[in-house]
Amino acid sequence: MNAVIKVGGKQYYVSEGSEIFVEKIDAKEGDNVNFQQVLMLDNKVGSPYLTGVTVQGEVLKNGKSKKIKVFKYKSKDRSNRVTQGHRQPYTKIKITKING
């Protein structure tokens, strides 16, 4: 079974056994999480969500992604070059079961 779920304002195409990286959620490693906002299941499309369908997953890891560099630059003004770094927190989830 394949499904499209909505987590943190983004949509993810998942199937049983797949691992996804989502924005950080409040769950510890080893916890089970349920996703109620299922947009599509195989050929069924909800408007906007399907009722009675849930996707279950297990939290594998909470962490931060690789650091990216953010440059702020103003043309013809060399004194205002600013470099900042940013690490986005994430949660790695393994999809265990799709009920529907």
C-alpha positions in Angstrom: 0.0 0.0 0.0 1.2 3.5 -0.8 0.0 6.7 0.8 0.6 10.5 0.7 0.7 12.0 4.2 1.0 15.6 5.4 3.5 16.3 8.2 4.7 19.8 9.2 3.1 21.5 6.2 4.8 19.2 3.7 3.6 16.1 1.8 5.4 12.8 1.8 4.8 9.7 -0.5 5.3 6.7 1.8 4.9 2.9 1.7 5.4 0.3 4.4 9.0 0.0 5.4 10.1 3.3 3.9 12.1 5.8 6.0 11.4 9.6 5.8 13.0 12.7 7.2 10.4 15.2 8.5 10.6 18.4 10.4 11.3 17.8 14.1 8.3 16.5 16.0 7.9 16.0 19.8 8.7 12.3 20.1 11.6 10.4 21.6 13.5 7.7 19.8 11.6 4.4 19.8 8.2 6.0 20.2 5.3 5.1 17.8 3.6 8.0 16.0 0.3 8.1 14.1 -0.4 10.3 11.2 -4.1 11.2 10.7 -3.7 13.6 7.8 -3.7 11.1 4.9 -4.3 12.8 1.5 -4.2 9.7 -0.7 -4.2 5.9 -0.3 -3.5 3.9 -3.5 -6.2 5.2 -5.8 -8.4 6.9 -3.3 -8.1 10.6 -3.0 -9.5 12.6 -0.1 -11.0 16.0 0.0 -8.8 17.1 1.7 -8.2 14.1 3.9 -9.4 10.5 4.0 -11.4 9.4 7.0 -10.6 6.2 8.8 -7.1 5.9 7.4 -4.0 6.2 9.6 -0.3 5.7 9.0 1.8 4.4 11.8 5.5 4.9 12.2 8.4 4.5 14.6 10.8 7.3 15.4 14.4 6.2 14.6 16.4 9.3 15.3 16.2 13.0 16.2 19.0 15.1 15.0 20.2 18.0 12.9 21.1 18.0 9.3 24.3 19.2 7.7 25.2 22.8 8.1 24.4 25.1 5.2 25.9 28.5 4.6 23.7 31.5 4.2 25.3 34.6 2.6 23.9 38.0 2.8 25.4 40.4 0.2 24.7 43.9 -0.9 26.2 44.9 -4.2 28.8 47.7 -4.2 29.0 47.5 -0.4 31.9 45.2 0.6 31.7 45.9 4.3 28.3 44.2 4.7 29.2 40.6 3.7 27.7 38.4 6.4 28.0 34.6 6.5 25.7 32.6 8.8 25.2 28.9 9.3 22.0 27.0 9.8 21.3 23.4 10.8 17.6 22.3 10.5 16.4 19.9 13.1 14.7 16.7 11.8 13.2 13.5 12.8 13.8 10.2 11.0 10.7 8.0 10.9 10.2 4.4 9.6 6.7 3.7 8.3 5.6 0.4 9.9 1.9 0.1 9.0 -0.7 1.7 6.8 -4.3 1.2 8.1 -7.0 1.7 5.5 
